[in-house]
Amino acid sequence: MARLKLSHQAWSTQTAFILAAIGSAVGLGNLWKFPYITGENGGGAFVLVYLGCIVLIGLPILIAELTLGRSGQASPPQAMAILAQEAKASKSWVFLGVNGVLGGLFILSFYTVIAGWGLSYFFDSLSGQFIAMDADAAGVNFDALVSSSGQLIFWHSVVMIITVWIVSKGVKSGLEKAINLMMPGLFIILAILLGYATTTGAFSESFHFLFDPDFSKLTWNSVLIALGHAFFTLSLGFGTMMVYGSYIPAQYSIVRAALWIVVADTVIALVAGLVIFSIVFGNNLAAGSGPGLLFQTLPIAFGQMSGGWIFGTLFFGMVVLAALSSSISMIEPGISWLEQNWGYSRQKAAWSLGLATWALGLGTVWSFNWLSDMHWIGQRNFFESLDFLTANVMLPLGGLFTALFVGWVWSQTRRNQEIELSNPMQKIFSITIRWVAPILVALVFVANLIQS
């Protein structure tokens, strides 16, 4: 029998909440995906489209998720059950919360595997393995890692254990303490790397690549990629912002917090792009080299450049911090659900979900080696299928139905009381959350399914 109780935990300060939410949003997507999709889609023109999408999709849905969480004061499934009952709407809205919890856990199962690559590379760089590394050696090094299920399981396990240990301590003793160490550390490392980037001789080229728009290189597919990434980079659609919102005291401003999150996430992505492209261009390497940019191209650059040992170690240290700050947010909605609905202690919930998610992650581990030829959805292996299911189905639907509930089902008076916007801004938000954001998310959803 499910137990119903509201969240009694809260962030100690608004700054702690904003840092935690920024930590959730800033992850491998900023340091890994954003630079290479920018490189593949023409640079500055893509950045402009991306920024527009952040404003039209990311910000309104982020405000909507935080608002639902604080208003419901519970885990995503329970919050949606409470708010749907309040709005005299269908009980089926609870599945919006369930979709978020499951989506976060599914993503975490393969995210910790990829984060494990970053942790492995951090120690590789620390030990001097990248010194004088050329392209052939970089390829051999990466292939040796992903082909070894033993190595992948080890690093996957380490990341998962750290993640579970942090969240098992609770909001203030676990999440807040970890974020208060990780986020300043990430900012400091990024600032050091940015300072180095300005000395490479390629900083100007990197700046023009990111900010000089060349619309001749922008395709319709580029627009769809920008739409999708603007949505996913803010941790939308998988319950994190809703459960983080449930810990927000009533006196904190949701809109102010959302603006800080969006600005910080975007600035970090752009600064990371400046750092990465300055290093890449400074070593005469290709900008549009796909996902291999982080794990194959950059090690070559660190191996050839002066001071590469220290800067490579700092860079992959930053990757690890960003990955951990996101991984702890992915498991939190599930922990909240088990605590509030099923009477689990926080420690039991954390370690139970951690073990289950770790076991699911083995499918991703083996997708890179001995199960690479086993297909699940279409011609995709297990990892590709899980990535497709979450990125192309679960998260877009989560964001779409969040916008529809806040825009069309929930009481407008109740929504406005919670968000506390001025009258002109209320109208703009209403139009955006009712029409603009749902249409654009639906566009991404349908287009990705057709392309896939």
C-alpha positions as CSV (number, residue, x, y, z in Angstrom):
1,M,0.0,0.0,0.0
2,A,1.4,3.4,-1.0
3,R,1.9,5.9,1.7
4,L,1.1,9.6,1.0
5,K,3.1,12.3,2.7
6,L,4.4,15.6,1.6
7,S,8.1,16.6,1.3
8,H,9.4,17.9,4.6
9,Q,12.9,18.7,3.3
10,A,14.0,22.1,2.0
11,W,17.0,24.0,0.7
12,S,18.8,26.0,3.4
13,T,19.2,29.0,1.1
14,Q,18.1,30.1,-2.3
15,T,21.7,30.1,-3.4
16,A,22.0,26.5,-2.4
17,F,19.0,25.6,-4.5
18,I,20.2,27.6,-7.5
19,L,23.6,26.0,-7.4
20,A,22.0,22.5,-7.2
21,A,19.7,23.3,-10.1
22,I,22.7,24.7,-12.1
23,G,24.6,21.5,-11.2
24,S,21.8,19.4,-12.5
25,A,21.7,21.4,-15.8
26,V,25.4,21.6,-16.3
27,G,26.7,18.2,-17.2
28,L,28.2,16.3,-20.1
29,G,25.8,18.0,-22.4
30,N,27.6,21.3,-21.9
31,L,31.1,19.9,-22.0
32,W,30.6,17.1,-24.5
33,K,27.5,17.5,-26.7
34,F,27.2,21.3,-27.1
35,P,30.7,21.9,-28.5
36,Y,30.6,19.1,-31.0
37,I,27.0,19.8,-32.3
38,T,28.1,23.4,-32.6
39,G,31.1,22.3,-34.6
40,E,29.0,20.1,-36.8
41,N,26.4,22.8,-37.5
42,G,28.3,25.8,-38.4
43,G,29.2,27.6,-35.2
44,G,27.7,31.1,-34.6
45,A,24.4,30.7,-36.6
46,F,23.7,27.5,-34.6
47,V,24.4,29.3,-31.3
48,L,21.9,32.1,-32.2
49,V,19.2,29.6,-32.9
50,Y,20.0,27.7,-29.7
51,L,19.7,30.8,-27.6
52,G,16.3,31.6,-29.1
53,C,15.2,28.0,-28.3
54,I,16.4,28.4,-24.7
55,V,14.1,31.4,-24.3
56,L,11.1,29.9,-26.1
57,I,11.3,26.4,-24.7
58,G,13.8,26.0,-21.9
59,L,12.9,28.9,-19.7
60,P,9.1,28.5,-19.7
61,I,9.1,24.8,-19.2
62,L,11.7,25.2,-16.4
63,I,9.5,27.7,-14.6
64,A,6.5,25.3,-15.1
65,E,8.4,22.3,-13.6
66,L,9.7,24.2,-10.6
67,T,6.2,25.7,-10.0
68,L,4.5,22.3,-10.1
69,G,7.1,20.9,-7.7
70,R,6.7,23.7,-5.1
71,S,3.0,23.7,-5.4
72,G,2.7,19.9,-5.1
73,Q,5.3,19.7,-2.3
74,A,6.0,16.0,-3.2
75,S,7.7,13.6,-5.5
76,P,6.8,14.1,-9.2
77,P,4.1,11.3,-9.3
78,Q,2.5,12.3,-6.1
79,A,2.7,16.0,-6.9
80,M,0.9,15.4,-10.2
81,A,-1.7,13.3,-8.4
82,I,-2.3,16.2,-5.9
83,L,-2.4,18.9,-8.5
84,A,-4.7,17.0,-10.9
85,Q,-7.1,16.3,-8.1
86,E,-7.0,20.0,-7.2
87,A,-7.7,20.9,-10.8
88,K,-10.5,18.2,-11.0
89,A,-8.5,16.7,-13.9
90,S,-7.9,13.1,-14.9
91,K,-6.0,10.9,-12.5
92,S,-3.9,9.9,-15.5
93,W,-1.7,13.0,-15.0
94,V,0.1,11.0,-12.4
95,F,1.9,9.2,-15.3
96,L,3.6,12.5,-16.2
97,G,5.4,12.2,-12.8
98,V,6.1,8.4,-13.3
99,N,7.5,9.1,-16.8
100,G,9.9,11.6,-15.2
101,V,11.1,9.3,-12.5
102,L,11.7,6.4,-14.9
103,G,13.3,8.6,-17.5
104,G,15.8,10.0,-15.0
105,L,16.7,6.5,-13.9
106,F,17.1,5.2,-17.4
107,I,19.3,8.1,-18.3
108,L,21.4,7.6,-15.2
109,S,22.0,4.0,-16.0
110,F,24.0,4.9,-19.1
111,Y,25.1,8.4,-17.9
112,T,27.2,6.8,-15.2
113,V,28.9,4.7,-17.8
114,I,29.9,7.7,-19.9
115,A,30.8,9.6,-16.8
116,G,33.1,6.7,-16.0
117,W,35.0,7.4,-19.2
118,G,35.6,10.9,-17.9
119,L,36.8,9.6,-14.6
120,S,39.1,7.1,-16.3
121,Y,40.5,9.8,-18.5
122,F,41.1,12.1,-15.5
123,F,43.4,9.4,-14.0
124,D,45.0,8.7,-17.4
125,S,45.8,12.4,-17.7
126,L,47.0,12.6,-14.1
127,S,49.4,9.7,-14.7
128,G,50.8,11.4,-17.8
129,Q,49.4,8.9,-20.3
130,F,48.4,11.7,-22.7
131,I,51.9,13.2,-23.0
132,A,53.1,13.1,-26.6
133,M,49.9,11.2,-27.6
134,D,49.2,11.2,-31.4
135,A,45.9,10.3,-33.2
136,D,46.7,6.6,-33.5
137,A,47.5,6.3,-29.8
138,A,44.4,8.3,-28.9
139,G,42.2,5.9,-30.9
140,V,43.9,2.9,-29.4
141,N,43.5,4.2,-25.9
142,F,39.7,4.9,-26.4
143,D,39.1,1.6,-28.1
144,A,40.9,-0.3,-25.3
145,L,38.7,1.4,-22.7
146,V,35.3,0.7,-24.4
147,S,36.2,-2.8,-25.5
148,S,37.0,-3.8,-21.9
149,S,33.8,-4.6,-20.1
150,G,35.8,-5.0,-16.9
151,Q,37.2,-1.5,-17.0
152,L,33.8,0.0,-17.9
153,I,32.1,-1.9,-15.1
154,F,34.7,-0.7,-12.6
155,W,34.3,3.0,-13.6
156,H,30.6,2.7,-13.9
157,S,30.5,1.3,-10.4
158,V,32.7,4.0,-8.9
159,V,30.5,6.8,-10.3
160,M,27.3,5.1,-9.2
161,I,28.6,4.5,-5.6
162,I,29.7,8.1,-5.3
163,T,26.3,9.3,-6.6
164,V,24.3,7.0,-4.2
165,W,26.5,7.9,-1.2
166,I,25.9,11.6,-1.8
167,V,22.1,11.4,-2.2
168,S,21.7,9.0,0.7
169,K,22.8,11.7,3.1
170,G,19.8,13.9,2.3
171,V,19.1,17.3,0.9
172,K,21.2,19.5,3.2
173,S,23.9,17.0,4.4
174,G,24.2,15.3,1.0
175,L,23.1,17.3,-2.1
176,E,23.9,20.7,-0.7
177,K,27.3,19.9,0.7
178,A,28.4,18.1,-2.5
179,I,27.1,20.9,-4.7
180,N,28.8,23.5,-2.5
181,L,32.1,21.8,-3.3
182,M,31.6,20.7,-6.8
183,M,30.1,23.8,-8.5
184,P,32.7,26.3,-7.2
185,G,35.4,23.8,-8.1
186,L,33.9,23.5,-11.6
187,F,33.7,27.3,-12.0
188,I,37.3,27.7,-10.9
189,I,38.6,25.1,-13.3
190,L,36.6,26.5,-16.1
191,A,38.0,30.0,-15.4
192,I,41.6,28.7,-15.3
193,L,41.1,26.9,-18.6
194,L,39.5,30.0,-20.1
195,G,42.5,32.0,-19.1
196,Y,44.8,29.5,-20.7
197,A,42.6,29.5,-23.9
198,T,43.2,33.2,-24.3
199,T,46.9,32.5,-24.6
200,T,46.7,29.8,-27.2
201,G,46.8,32.1,-30.2
202,A,43.6,30.5,-31.5
203,F,41.2,32.2,-29.0
204,S,40.1,34.8,-31.6
205,E,39.4,32.0,-34.2
206,S,37.4,30.1,-31.5
207,F,35.5,33.3,-30.6
208,H,34.6,34.0,-34.3
209,F,33.6,30.3,-34.8
210,L,31.2,30.4,-31.9
211,F,29.7,33.9,-32.4
212,D,30.1,34.9,-36.1
213,P,26.9,33.6,-37.7
214,D,27.1,31.8,-41.0
215,F,23.5,31.0,-42.0
216,S,24.6,29.3,-45.2
217,K,25.7,26.4,-42.9
218,L,22.5,26.3,-41.0
219,T,20.1,23.5,-42.1
220,W,16.6,22.5,-41.0
221,N,18.2,19.6,-39.1
222,S,20.5,22.1,-37.3
223,V,17.4,23.9,-36.1
224,L,15.9,20.7,-34.8
225,I,19.1,19.8,-33.0
226,A,19.2,23.3,-31.4
227,L,15.5,22.9,-30.3
228,G,16.3,19.5,-28.8
229,H,19.4,20.5,-27.0
230,A,17.8,23.6,-25.6
231,F,15.2,21.4,-24.0
232,F,17.5,18.6,-22.7
233,T,20.4,20.8,-21.4
234,L,18.2,22.2,-18.6
235,S,17.3,18.7,-17.2
236,L,13.7,19.1,-18.3
237,G,11.2,16.3,-18.6
238,F,12.6,13.8,-16.1
239,G,11.4,15.1,-12.8
240,T,14.5,16.6,-11.4
241,M,13.4,20.2,-11.5
242,M,10.0,19.2,-10.2
243,V,11.5,17.4,-7.1
244,Y,14.1,20.2,-6.6
245,G,11.1,22.6,-6.8
246,S,9.3,20.7,-4.0
247,Y,12.2,21.6,-1.7
248,I,11.9,25.4,-2.4
249,P,10.4,27.4,0.5
250,A,7.5,29.7,-0.4
251,Q,9.5,33.0,0.0
252,Y,12.0,32.1,-2.8
253,S,11.4,33.5,-6.3
254,I,11.0,30.7,-8.9
255,V,11.4,33.1,-11.8
256,R,14.6,34.6,-10.5
257,A,16.0,31.2,-9.8
258,A,15.0,30.0,-13.3
259,L,16.7,32.9,-14.9
260,W,19.9,32.3,-13.0
261,I,19.8,28.6,-14.0
262,V,19.3,29.4,-17.7
263,V,22.0,32.1,-17.8
264,A,24.5,30.0,-15.9
265,D,23.9,26.9,-18.0
266,T,24.2,28.8,-21.3
267,V,27.3,30.8,-20.2
268,I,29.1,27.6,-19.1
269,A,28.3,25.9,-22.4
270,L,29.6,28.8,-24.4
271,V,32.7,29.3,-22.2
272,A,33.4,25.5,-22.5
273,G,33.0,25.9,-26.2
274,L,35.6,28.7,-26.3
275,V,38.0,26.6,-24.2
276,I,37.6,23.5,-26.3
277,F,37.8,25.1,-29.7
278,S,40.8,27.3,-28.7
279,I,42.6,24.1,-27.8
280,V,41.4,22.2,-30.9
281,F,42.2,25.1,-33.3
282,G,45.5,25.8,-31.6
283,N,46.6,22.3,-32.4
284,N,45.2,22.2,-36.0
285,L,42.5,19.7,-35.2
286,A,39.0,19.4,-36.5
287,A,36.1,21.3,-34.7
288,G,33.3,19.1,-36.1
289,S,34.6,15.7,-35.0
290,G,31.5,14.4,-33.4
291,P,31.3,12.7,-30.0
292,G,34.9,11.8,-30.3
293,L,35.9,15.4,-29.7
294,L,36.0,14.9,-25.9
295,F,37.6,11.5,-25.7
296,Q,39.8,11.3,-28.8
297,T,40.5,14.7,-30.2
298,L,41.2,16.6,-27.0
299,P,43.7,14.0,-25.6
300,I,45.7,14.5,-28.8
301,A,45.7,18.2,-28.1
302,F,46.7,17.8,-24.5
303,G,49.4,15.4,-25.5
304,Q,51.0,17.9,-27.9
305,M,50.6,21.3,-26.2
306,S,52.8,22.9,-23.6
307,G,51.4,22.3,-20.1
308,G,49.1,19.6,-21.5
309,W,49.5,17.4,-18.4
310,I,48.0,20.0,-16.0
311,F,45.4,21.4,-18.4
312,G,44.3,17.9,-19.5
313,T,43.9,16.9,-15.8
314,L,42.0,20.0,-15.0
315,F,39.7,19.6,-17.9
316,F,38.8,16.0,-17.2
317,G,38.4,16.9,-13.5
318,M,35.9,19.5,-14.6
319,V,34.1,16.7,-16.7
320,V,33.9,14.5,-13.6
321,L,32.5,17.3,-11.4
322,A,29.9,18.2,-14.1
323,A,28.9,14.6,-14.5
324,L,28.5,14.0,-10.7
325,S,26.4,17.2,-10.2
326,S,24.0,15.9,-12.8
327,S,24.0,12.2,-11.8
328,I,22.9,13.0,-8.3
329,S,19.9,15.0,-9.7
330,M,18.8,12.1,-11.9
331,I,18.3,9.7,-9.0
332,E,16.6,12.2,-6.6
333,P,13.1,12.0,-8.1
334,G,13.1,8.2,-7.7
335,I,14.4,8.5,-4.1
336,S,11.7,11.1,-3.2
337,W,9.0,8.8,-4.7
338,L,10.1,5.8,-2.7
339,E,10.4,7.9,0.5
340,Q,7.1,9.6,0.3
341,N,4.9,7.0,-1.4
342,W,6.3,3.7,-0.2
343,G,7.7,4.4,3.2
344,Y,11.4,3.7,2.4
345,S,14.1,5.3,4.4
346,R,16.3,7.6,2.4
347,Q,19.3,5.3,2.7
348,K,17.2,2.2,1.6
349,A,15.7,4.1,-1.3
350,A,19.1,5.4,-2.5
351,W,20.9,2.1,-2.4
352,S,18.0,0.1,-3.8
353,L,17.6,2.4,-6.8
354,G,21.4,2.7,-7.2
355,L,21.7,-1.1,-7.4
356,A,18.8,-1.4,-9.9
357,T,20.1,1.4,-12.0
358,W,23.7,0.0,-11.9
359,A,22.4,-3.4,-13.1
360,L,20.6,-1.7,-16.0
361,G,23.8,0.1,-16.8
362,L,25.5,-3.2,-17.5
363,G,23.5,-3.3,-20.7
364,T,25.2,-0.1,-21.8
365,V,28.6,-1.4,-20.8
366,W,28.1,-4.5,-22.9
367,S,26.7,-2.5,-25.8
368,F,30.3,-1.3,-26.5
369,N,31.8,-4.8,-26.7
370,W,30.3,-8.3,-26.7
371,L,26.6,-7.2,-27.2
372,S,27.4,-4.5,-29.7
373,D,25.7,-6.5,-32.5
374,M,22.5,-7.2,-30.5
375,H,19.7,-5.0,-31.7
376,W,16.7,-3.8,-29.7
377,I,14.9,-0.8,-31.2
378,G,15.5,-0.9,-35.0
379,Q,19.2,-1.4,-35.7
380,R,20.2,0.1,-32.3
381,N,22.1,-1.8,-29.6
382,F,20.9,-1.6,-26.0
383,F,22.6,1.7,-25.2
384,E,21.5,3.4,-28.4
385,S,17.9,2.1,-27.8
386,L,17.8,3.4,-24.3
387,D,19.2,6.7,-25.4
388,F,16.6,6.9,-28.2
389,L,13.7,6.0,-25.9
390,T,14.6,8.6,-23.3
391,A,15.8,11.4,-25.6
392,N,13.3,11.0,-28.4
393,V,10.2,9.8,-26.5
394,M,10.1,10.0,-22.7
395,L,11.7,13.5,-22.2
396,P,9.9,15.3,-25.0
397,L,6.6,13.9,-23.9
398,G,7.4,14.9,-20.3
399,G,8.1,18.4,-21.3
400,L,5.1,18.6,-23.7
401,F,2.6,17.4,-21.1
402,T,4.2,19.6,-18.4
403,A,3.5,22.6,-20.6
404,L,0.0,21.4,-21.5
405,F,-0.9,20.8,-17.8
406,V,0.4,24.2,-16.6
407,G,-1.0,26.0,-19.7
408,W,-4.4,24.4,-20.1
409,V,-5.4,22.2,-17.1
410,W,-4.1,24.0,-14.0
411,S,-6.0,27.0,-12.7
412,Q,-4.5,30.2,-14.2
413,T,-5.1,32.0,-10.9
414,R,-3.3,29.3,-9.0
415,R,-0.4,29.3,-11.5
416,N,-0.1,33.1,-11.3
417,Q,-0.1,33.1,-7.5
418,E,2.8,30.6,-7.4
419,I,4.9,32.2,-10.2
420,E,4.3,35.8,-9.1
421,L,4.8,37.6,-12.4
422,S,3.6,41.1,-13.2
423,N,0.5,41.4,-15.4
424,P,2.4,41.9,-18.8
425,M,4.8,39.1,-18.0
426,Q,1.9,36.8,-17.0
427,K,0.4,37.3,-20.5
428,I,3.7,36.5,-22.2
429,F,4.3,33.5,-20.0
430,S,0.7,32.3,-20.7
431,I,1.1,32.5,-24.5
432,T,4.5,30.8,-24.4
433,I,3.5,27.9,-22.1
434,R,0.2,27.4,-23.8
435,W,1.2,27.7,-27.5
436,V,4.9,28.3,-28.3
437,A,6.7,25.8,-26.1
438,P,4.2,22.8,-26.7
439,I,4.2,23.4,-30.5
440,L,8.0,23.5,-30.7
441,V,8.5,20.5,-28.4
442,A,5.9,18.6,-30.4
443,L,7.8,19.6,-33.6
444,V,11.0,18.2,-32.2
445,F,9.3,15.0,-31.0
446,V,7.6,14.2,-34.4
447,A,10.6,15.2,-36.5
448,N,13.0,13.1,-34.5
449,L,10.7,10.1,-34.7
450,I,10.3,10.5,-38.5
451,Q,14.1,10.9,-38.9
452,S,14.7,7.9,-36.7
